[in-house]
Amino acid sequence: MPVTRRLFLPLLLIPAVFAQENLDSVVERTMKEFEVPGMAVLVVKDGRTVVSKGYGVRKLGESAPVTPKTLFGVASNTKAFTAAALAMLVEEGKLKWDDPVTGHLPGFQMADPYVTHEMTIRDLLVHHSGLGLGAGDLMYFPTTGLSRDEIVRRLRHVKLSASFRSRYAYDNILFIVAGQVVARVSGMSWDDFLRTRIFEPLGMHSTNTSVRKFRGGDEVAYPHAKADGKLCWLEPEDSDNWGAAAGVNTNLEDLSKWVLLQLGRGRSNGVKLFSAAQSRQMWSPVTIMTTRPATGPLAAVAPNFSTYALGWNVSDYRGHKMVHHTGGLAGMVTRLTMIPEMQLGVVVLTNQEAGSAFNAVTYTVLDHYMGAAGTDWVEALAAAQKKREAAAADTILKAGAKRDANSKPSLPLSAYAGRYRDSWYGDVFVEEKDAKLRMRFSHTAELVGAMEHWQQDTFIVRWDKRSLLADAYVTFALKPDGTVDQVKMAAVSPLTDFSFDFHDLLLKPAPKDAKPY
């Protein structure tokens, strides 16, 4: 049923039970519309928890419910924890925000020597390094066996796509570097620092930094994604090697303490982790982001400004300053939002890849407290999502219309087979068997798939794990003698997650006697 205007009256004017009943209705509609098996919602207002409730199930096909104790991977909401760790070290005088990174990690290197020299601790956290969107993500997503130190070492081979500090482009890899700075300066691992200096003092006893730390009795939400149109559950993703960017697993009970700390400017329930001055640093905009025009209900709430601070997005919503972040892993997306002047915090955790779902619930709660006109966010965001999906389908259709289906590969399939090497990712194999080609990424067990001819010397690799939703074009460029010179890749669908940065790879034939890389 449509959301009624009554839901959006200020909470103080209506009984809490009435607000909860309306919220329940919105969440249930949201889960149905966006096919979300389970969701957890937290609302913190004026220093206390107003709502902390789970909905649905942890795992499709099973009855175990989501509760406030259920653990979710919060992915990039981890970035604020890494920023807080650095803020605490700044406060202790162990580093400064504007220290050169090389002063703490002498081996740190970017592709450009000038950027290496000028990169500061602050620069690691604000997405203006000159790296492209998601550059280097294939080193750790989907899960790889590369260590944190090795990822940082290989960063020097990831090409920049813009000049230093010139524009915003979201990355994860520099937060891995930031985590290594925490480790070097504090003398303990990033994981141990968060556990002993943040989680334990706040009483976040269920929170951890690795799915490997889940215990038998833990309530764990399983990720879910669509494979060939059908929703299925996945195993929780191992994010250890990019932990400082995406590794925290937590629940509503613990996140309420984290949100209260943030709204308390570093203090909560007698615990102080950092000062108000450091809170201001973390919430002070550094990188300006381009705002996008919107239509329909979304136009009314399009931000007037959008920026990135230290591990946080800072923008506005209906005239109020909003500090927020989202997180996404395979099969699981989350959002944490705060309106500091209202002492309001909203957390939505989901076990499906449905960003529209967490936005629908978040905007509903924000509008409720702001006394805004009743927008049906489930309906509005569903319409926007359908529009995006239709546009992506049209892009794929148009690509197919331009295809020369009668063309043949220039070479026999066996001539495309071999080991190829990218300077930052490493080795990728093209193998020929039974007159068919397959591609296999050496560090990424999930990136294995069949290659079908598209046109000329371009193939499409369709990954065996269909829930990846990341099929890619594979184009071979030939030398004058007819042998392969290089291979480039690009995602087929515009909806492919940006962390599948196939387009950043430049694969060259590897010498036959080369050691694995």
C-alpha positions as CSV (number, residue, x, y, z in Angstrom):
1,M,0.0,0.0,0.0
2,P,1.3,3.6,-0.6
3,V,3.2,5.3,2.1
4,T,0.9,7.7,3.9
5,R,1.8,11.3,4.7
6,R,1.4,10.6,8.4
7,L,4.7,8.6,8.4
8,F,6.6,11.8,7.7
9,L,5.5,13.7,10.8
10,P,8.3,14.5,13.3
11,L,8.7,11.5,15.7
12,L,7.9,13.6,18.7
13,L,4.4,14.2,17.5
14,I,3.4,10.6,17.0
15,P,3.7,7.4,19.1
16,A,6.8,5.4,18.4
17,V,4.8,2.3,17.8
18,F,2.9,4.0,15.0
19,A,6.2,5.0,13.3
20,Q,7.5,1.5,13.7
21,E,4.4,0.0,12.0
22,N,4.8,2.4,9.1
23,L,8.5,1.7,8.8
24,D,7.8,-2.1,8.8
25,S,5.4,-1.5,5.9
26,V,8.0,0.4,3.9
27,V,10.7,-2.2,4.6
28,E,8.5,-5.1,3.6
29,R,7.5,-3.3,0.3
30,T,11.1,-2.5,-0.3
31,M,12.2,-6.1,0.2
32,K,9.5,-7.4,-2.1
33,E,10.1,-4.8,-4.8
34,F,13.9,-5.3,-4.9
35,E,14.0,-9.0,-4.0
36,V,16.0,-8.6,-0.8
37,P,15.9,-11.7,1.4
38,G,17.0,-9.9,4.6
39,M,17.5,-6.4,5.9
40,A,18.5,-4.7,9.1
41,V,17.5,-1.1,10.0
42,L,18.9,1.1,12.7
43,V,17.7,4.6,13.6
44,V,19.6,6.7,16.2
45,K,18.2,10.0,17.4
46,D,19.3,12.4,20.1
47,G,21.7,10.0,21.7
48,R,19.5,6.9,21.8
49,T,18.5,4.1,19.6
50,V,15.0,4.5,18.3
51,V,14.8,1.6,15.9
52,S,17.0,-1.6,15.8
53,K,15.2,-4.3,13.9
54,G,15.9,-7.2,11.5
55,Y,13.6,-8.2,8.7
56,G,13.5,-11.3,6.5
57,V,16.0,-14.2,6.5
58,R,19.8,-14.5,6.6
59,K,19.9,-17.1,3.9
60,L,17.4,-17.8,1.1
61,G,15.7,-21.2,1.6
62,E,16.3,-21.1,5.4
63,S,14.1,-19.7,8.2
64,A,16.8,-18.2,10.5
65,P,15.7,-14.5,10.8
66,V,17.8,-11.4,10.5
67,T,18.0,-9.7,14.0
68,P,20.0,-6.8,15.4
69,K,22.7,-9.3,16.2
70,T,23.1,-10.5,12.6
71,L,26.5,-9.8,11.1
72,F,26.8,-8.1,7.7
73,G,29.8,-7.2,5.7
74,V,29.7,-3.4,5.5
75,A,32.3,-3.1,2.8
76,S,33.3,0.5,2.1
77,N,31.7,1.7,5.3
78,T,35.0,0.3,6.6
79,K,36.7,3.4,5.2
80,A,35.5,5.6,8.0
81,F,37.0,3.2,10.6
82,T,40.4,3.5,8.8
83,A,40.1,7.3,8.8
84,A,39.3,7.2,12.5
85,A,42.3,5.0,13.2
86,L,44.5,7.6,11.4
87,A,42.8,10.4,13.3
88,M,43.7,8.8,16.6
89,L,47.3,8.5,15.5
90,V,47.4,12.1,14.5
91,E,46.0,13.1,17.8
92,E,48.7,11.1,19.5
93,G,51.3,13.0,17.5
94,K,52.5,9.9,15.7
95,L,51.8,11.4,12.2
96,K,50.2,14.4,10.6
97,W,47.5,14.5,8.0
98,D,49.8,16.3,5.6
99,D,52.8,14.0,6.1
100,P,54.2,12.5,2.9
101,V,53.2,8.8,2.7
102,T,56.8,7.9,1.9
103,G,57.8,9.3,5.3
104,H,55.9,6.3,6.8
105,L,56.0,3.8,4.0
106,P,59.4,4.3,2.2
107,G,58.5,1.7,-0.4
108,F,55.3,3.4,-1.4
109,Q,55.3,4.3,-5.1
110,M,52.7,5.6,-7.6
111,A,53.1,5.4,-11.4
112,D,54.2,9.0,-11.5
113,P,57.2,10.0,-9.4
114,Y,55.8,13.5,-8.7
115,V,52.6,12.0,-7.3
116,T,54.7,9.5,-5.2
117,H,56.6,12.5,-3.7
118,E,53.6,14.7,-3.1
119,M,51.0,12.1,-1.9
120,T,50.1,12.8,1.8
121,I,48.2,10.8,4.3
122,R,45.1,13.0,3.7
123,D,45.4,12.3,-0.1
124,L,45.0,8.6,0.6
125,L,41.5,9.0,1.8
126,V,39.9,11.5,-0.6
127,H,39.8,9.9,-4.1
128,H,41.7,12.6,-6.1
129,S,45.0,10.8,-6.7
130,G,44.7,10.6,-10.5
131,L,43.8,6.9,-10.4
132,G,40.8,6.0,-12.5
133,L,37.5,4.7,-11.0
134,G,38.2,1.4,-9.2
135,A,41.7,1.2,-10.6
136,G,43.6,-1.9,-9.4
137,D,40.5,-3.5,-7.8
138,L,41.0,-6.8,-9.7
139,M,44.0,-7.4,-7.4
140,Y,41.6,-8.2,-4.6
141,F,38.0,-8.3,-6.0
142,P,36.8,-11.0,-6.5
143,T,38.9,-12.6,-3.8
144,T,42.6,-13.2,-4.6
145,G,45.5,-14.5,-2.7
146,L,47.7,-11.4,-3.1
147,S,48.9,-10.0,0.2
148,R,48.4,-6.4,1.3
149,D,52.1,-5.7,0.9
150,E,52.1,-7.1,-2.6
151,I,49.1,-5.1,-3.6
152,V,50.8,-1.9,-2.4
153,R,54.0,-2.9,-4.2
154,R,52.1,-3.5,-7.5
155,L,50.3,-0.1,-7.2
156,R,53.3,1.5,-8.9
157,H,52.3,-0.2,-12.1
158,V,48.7,1.1,-12.1
159,K,48.5,3.9,-14.6
160,L,47.0,7.3,-13.7
161,S,44.1,8.5,-15.8
162,A,44.2,12.2,-14.6
163,S,46.5,14.7,-13.1
164,F,47.1,14.7,-9.3
165,R,44.3,16.3,-7.2
166,S,42.4,17.4,-10.4
167,R,39.2,15.4,-10.1
168,Y,37.3,12.8,-8.1
169,A,37.5,9.1,-8.9
170,Y,36.6,6.5,-6.3
171,D,39.3,4.0,-5.4
172,N,39.9,1.3,-2.8
173,I,43.6,0.7,-3.3
174,L,44.8,3.8,-1.5
175,F,42.8,2.8,1.6
176,I,44.8,-0.4,1.6
177,V,47.9,1.8,1.7
178,A,46.3,3.8,4.5
179,G,45.8,0.6,6.5
180,Q,49.5,-0.3,6.0
181,V,50.3,3.2,7.4
182,V,48.2,2.5,10.5
183,A,50.2,-0.8,10.9
184,R,53.6,0.8,10.4
185,V,53.0,3.8,12.7
186,S,51.1,1.9,15.5
187,G,53.3,-1.2,15.5
188,M,50.2,-3.5,15.2
189,S,48.2,-4.7,12.3
190,W,45.3,-2.6,11.0
191,D,43.0,-5.4,12.2
192,D,44.5,-5.4,15.7
193,F,44.4,-1.6,15.9
194,L,40.7,-1.5,15.1
195,R,40.0,-4.3,17.6
196,T,41.9,-3.0,20.5
197,R,41.6,0.8,20.0
198,I,38.0,1.1,18.5
199,F,35.9,-2.0,18.8
200,E,36.8,-3.0,22.4
201,P,36.6,0.4,23.9
202,L,33.2,1.0,22.3
203,G,31.9,-2.4,23.3
204,M,31.5,-3.5,19.7
205,H,32.3,-7.1,20.8
206,S,30.7,-8.8,17.8
207,T,32.5,-6.8,15.2
208,N,35.5,-8.1,13.3
209,T,37.6,-7.5,10.2
210,S,37.6,-10.9,8.6
211,V,35.0,-13.5,7.6
212,R,37.6,-16.0,8.8
213,K,36.9,-14.8,12.4
214,F,33.3,-15.8,12.3
215,R,32.5,-18.3,15.1
216,G,30.1,-21.2,15.0
217,G,27.5,-19.4,17.1
218,D,27.6,-16.2,15.1
219,E,24.5,-14.9,13.3
220,V,25.8,-14.3,9.8
221,A,23.8,-12.9,6.8
222,Y,24.7,-14.6,3.6
223,P,25.1,-12.5,0.4
224,H,22.7,-13.0,-2.5
225,A,22.9,-12.1,-6.1
226,K,21.1,-13.0,-9.4
227,A,22.6,-15.7,-11.6
228,D,20.9,-15.8,-15.0
229,G,18.0,-14.0,-13.6
230,K,17.5,-16.2,-10.5
231,L,18.4,-15.1,-7.0
232,C,20.9,-17.3,-5.2
233,W,22.9,-17.2,-2.0
234,L,26.7,-16.9,-2.0
235,E,29.4,-17.6,0.5
236,P,30.5,-14.6,2.5
237,E,33.4,-12.8,0.7
238,D,36.9,-13.0,2.0
239,S,38.1,-9.3,2.0
240,D,41.2,-9.7,4.1
241,N,43.7,-8.3,1.7
242,W,41.8,-5.1,1.2
243,G,40.5,-5.0,4.7
244,A,41.2,-1.3,5.4
245,A,38.9,-0.5,2.4
246,A,36.2,-3.1,2.9
247,G,36.8,-5.6,5.6
248,V,34.6,-4.8,8.6
249,N,31.7,-7.2,9.6
250,T,29.3,-5.9,12.1
251,N,25.7,-5.7,13.2
252,L,23.1,-3.2,14.4
253,E,23.9,-3.6,18.1
254,D,27.5,-2.6,17.5
255,L,26.8,0.0,14.8
256,S,24.6,1.9,17.1
257,K,27.7,2.6,19.3
258,W,29.7,3.6,16.2
259,V,27.0,6.0,15.0
260,L,26.6,7.5,18.5
261,L,30.4,8.0,18.6
262,Q,30.3,9.8,15.3
263,L,27.4,12.0,16.2
264,G,29.1,12.7,19.5
265,R,32.2,14.0,17.7
266,G,34.5,11.3,19.0
267,R,32.8,10.7,22.4
268,S,30.1,8.3,23.4
269,N,28.9,6.9,26.8
270,G,32.0,8.1,28.6
271,V,34.4,6.8,25.9
272,K,36.6,9.2,23.9
273,L,38.4,8.0,20.8
274,F,39.2,11.2,19.1
275,S,38.6,14.9,19.6
276,A,35.9,17.2,18.0
277,A,38.8,18.8,16.1
278,Q,39.6,15.5,14.4
279,S,35.9,14.9,13.8
280,R,35.9,18.2,11.9
281,Q,38.9,17.0,9.9
282,M,37.2,13.8,8.9
283,W,34.0,15.6,7.9
284,S,35.6,18.5,6.1
285,P,35.1,18.3,2.3
286,V,38.3,17.9,0.3
287,T,37.3,16.6,-3.1
288,I,34.4,18.2,-5.1
289,M,32.2,15.7,-6.9
290,T,30.1,16.4,-9.9
291,T,26.4,16.5,-9.1
292,R,24.0,14.9,-11.6
293,P,20.6,16.3,-12.7
294,A,17.6,14.2,-11.7
295,T,14.0,14.0,-12.8
296,G,10.7,13.2,-11.0
297,P,10.8,12.7,-7.2
298,L,14.6,12.4,-7.3
299,A,14.9,16.0,-8.6
300,A,13.6,17.4,-5.3
301,V,16.3,15.8,-3.3
302,A,19.2,16.1,-5.7
303,P,22.2,17.5,-3.8
304,N,23.2,21.1,-4.2
305,F,26.7,20.0,-3.4
306,S,28.5,16.7,-3.2
307,T,32.0,16.2,-1.8
308,Y,34.3,13.6,-0.3
309,A,36.0,14.1,3.0
310,L,38.2,11.7,4.9
311,G,36.4,8.3,4.5
312,W,33.0,10.0,4.3
313,N,30.7,11.5,1.7
314,V,29.5,15.0,2.7
315,S,26.5,16.5,0.8
316,D,23.1,17.9,1.5
317,Y,19.6,16.5,1.7
318,R,16.6,18.8,1.8
319,G,18.8,21.6,3.0
320,H,20.5,19.7,5.7
321,K,24.2,18.6,5.8
322,M,24.4,14.9,5.3
323,V,27.4,12.7,6.2
324,H,27.1,9.3,4.7
325,H,28.7,6.3,2.9
326,T,27.7,3.2,1.2
327,G,29.3,-0.2,0.9
328,G,29.1,-3.0,-1.6
329,L,30.4,-6.6,-1.6
330,A,29.4,-9.4,-3.9
331,G,25.7,-10.0,-2.9
332,M,25.6,-7.4,0.0
333,V,25.2,-3.7,0.1
334,T,24.8,-1.2,3.0
335,R,24.4,2.4,3.8
336,L,25.2,4.6,6.8
337,T,23.7,8.1,6.9
338,M,23.9,10.9,9.5
339,I,22.3,14.4,9.7
340,P,24.6,15.9,12.4
341,E,22.5,19.0,13.2
342,M,19.5,16.7,13.9
343,Q,21.6,14.2,15.9
344,L,20.1,11.6,13.5
345,G,21.7,8.4,12.2
346,V,20.3,5.8,9.9
347,V,21.8,2.5,9.0
348,V,20.4,0.0,6.4
349,L,22.1,-3.4,5.9
350,T,21.0,-5.7,3.1
351,N,22.0,-9.2,1.9
352,Q,21.3,-8.5,-1.8
353,E,23.0,-6.3,-4.4
354,A,20.1,-3.7,-4.3
355,G,21.3,-0.1,-3.6
356,S,17.8,1.1,-4.4
357,A,16.6,-0.8,-1.4
358,F,18.8,0.8,1.2
359,N,18.1,4.2,-0.4
360,A,14.3,3.7,-0.2
361,V,14.4,3.0,3.5
362,T,17.0,5.7,4.3
363,Y,15.1,8.5,2.5
364,T,11.8,7.3,4.1
365,V,13.3,7.7,7.6
366,L,15.0,11.0,6.8
367,D,11.8,12.5,5.4
368,H,9.9,11.3,8.5
369,Y,12.2,13.3,10.8
370,M,12.3,16.3,8.5
371,G,8.6,16.6,8.2
372,A,8.9,16.4,4.4
373,A,6.1,15.7,2.0
374,G,5.4,12.0,1.6
375,T,7.3,10.6,-1.3
376,D,6.8,6.9,-2.1
377,W,10.5,6.1,-2.4
378,V,10.0,2.5,-3.1
379,E,8.0,3.4,-6.2
380,A,10.3,6.3,-7.2
381,L,13.5,4.3,-6.9
382,A,12.0,1.2,-8.6
383,A,11.1,3.3,-11.6
384,A,14.6,4.8,-11.7
385,Q,16.2,1.4,-11.5
386,K,14.0,0.0,-14.3
387,K,15.1,3.0,-16.4
388,R,18.8,2.2,-15.8
389,E,18.3,-1.4,-16.6
390,A,16.4,-0.5,-19.8
391,A,19.2,1.8,-20.9
392,A,21.9,-0.9,-20.2
393,A,19.9,-3.4,-22.2
394,D,19.6,-0.9,-25.1
395,T,23.4,-0.4,-25.0
396,I,24.0,-4.2,-25.3
397,L,21.3,-4.4,-28.1
398,K,22.9,-1.7,-30.1
399,A,26.3,-3.3,-29.7
400,G,24.8,-6.5,-31.1
401,A,23.3,-4.7,-34.0
402,K,26.7,-3.4,-35.1
403,R,28.3,-6.9,-34.8
404,D,29.6,-8.5,-38.0
405,A,28.2,-12.0,-37.2
406,N,29.7,-13.5,-40.4
407,S,33.3,-12.5,-39.5
408,K,35.8,-15.1,-38.5
409,P,38.8,-15.0,-36.2
410,S,42.0,-14.0,-38.0
411,L,43.9,-16.9,-36.4
412,P,43.1,-20.5,-35.5
413,L,41.9,-20.7,-31.9
414,S,45.2,-22.4,-30.7
415,A,47.1,-19.3,-31.8
416,Y,45.2,-17.1,-29.3
417,A,46.0,-19.5,-26.4
418,G,48.8,-18.7,-24.1
419,R,49.9,-16.9,-20.9
420,Y,49.4,-13.2,-20.9
421,R,50.7,-10.7,-18.4
422,D,49.5,-7.4,-17.0
423,S,52.1,-5.3,-15.2
424,W,49.9,-4.8,-12.1
425,Y,47.5,-7.7,-12.0
426,G,49.8,-10.5,-13.2
427,D,49.1,-13.5,-15.3
428,V,46.0,-14.4,-17.2
429,F,45.7,-17.6,-19.2
430,V,43.8,-18.3,-22.4
431,E,43.5,-22.0,-22.9
432,E,42.3,-24.0,-25.9
433,K,40.5,-27.3,-25.4
434,D,38.1,-29.3,-27.6
435,A,38.1,-26.5,-30.2
436,K,37.1,-23.9,-27.6
437,L,38.8,-21.1,-25.7
438,R,38.6,-20.5,-21.9
439,M,40.1,-17.6,-19.9
440,R,41.5,-18.0,-16.4
441,F,42.8,-15.3,-14.1
442,S,45.8,-16.6,-12.1
443,H,45.0,-14.9,-8.8
444,T,41.2,-14.9,-8.9
445,A,39.6,-18.4,-8.6
446,E,36.2,-17.0,-9.6
447,L,37.4,-15.4,-12.9
448,V,37.2,-18.5,-15.1
449,G,35.0,-18.7,-18.1
450,A,34.3,-19.8,-21.6
451,M,35.2,-17.5,-24.5
452,E,32.8,-17.3,-27.5
453,H,33.6,-15.5,-30.7
454,W,32.0,-12.1,-31.1
455,Q,33.5,-10.6,-34.3
456,Q,36.9,-10.4,-36.0
457,D,39.5,-10.8,-33.2
458,T,37.1,-10.0,-30.3
459,F,35.6,-12.7,-28.0
460,I,33.2,-12.5,-25.1
461,V,34.2,-14.3,-21.9
462,R,31.2,-15.5,-19.9
463,W,32.3,-16.4,-16.4
464,D,31.3,-19.8,-15.1
465,K,30.0,-18.1,-11.9
466,R,27.0,-16.3,-13.4
467,S,26.3,-14.3,-10.3
468,L,29.4,-12.1,-11.1
469,L,27.3,-10.2,-13.7
470,A,30.6,-9.2,-15.3
471,D,30.9,-10.8,-18.8
472,A,33.6,-9.0,-20.8
473,Y,34.8,-8.4,-24.3
474,V,38.3,-9.7,-25.0
475,T,40.0,-8.1,-28.0
476,F,43.3,-9.4,-29.4
477,A,45.6,-7.0,-31.4
478,L,47.9,-8.7,-33.8
479,K,51.5,-7.9,-35.0
480,P,52.3,-7.7,-38.7
481,D,53.5,-11.3,-38.5
482,G,50.1,-12.4,-37.4
483,T,51.0,-13.2,-33.8
484,V,49.3,-11.7,-30.8
485,D,50.7,-8.3,-29.7
486,Q,48.4,-7.5,-26.8
487,V,44.9,-8.1,-25.3
488,K,42.4,-5.6,-24.0
489,M,39.2,-6.2,-22.1
490,A,36.0,-4.2,-21.4
491,A,32.8,-5.0,-19.6
492,V,29.9,-5.9,-21.8
493,S,27.2,-4.3,-19.6
494,P,27.2,-0.7,-18.4
495,L,25.8,-2.1,-15.1
496,T,28.9,-4.1,-14.4
497,D,30.4,-3.2,-11.0
498,F,33.2,-0.7,-11.4
499,S,35.6,-2.9,-9.4
500,F,35.7,-5.2,-12.4
501,D,38.3,-2.8,-14.0
502,F,39.0,-5.1,-17.0
503,H,39.6,-1.9,-19.1
504,D,42.7,-1.0,-17.0
505,L,44.4,-4.3,-18.0
506,L,47.0,-4.3,-20.8
507,L,47.8,-8.0,-21.4
508,K,51.0,-8.9,-23.3
509,P,52.2,-12.4,-24.1
510,A,54.5,-13.6,-21.3
511,P,57.8,-15.2,-22.1
512,K,57.5,-19.0,-22.0
513,D,60.3,-19.2,-19.4
514,A,58.9,-16.4,-17.2
515,K,58.2,-17.1,-13.6
516,P,54.6,-16.9,-12.4
517,Y,53.5,-13.3,-11.6
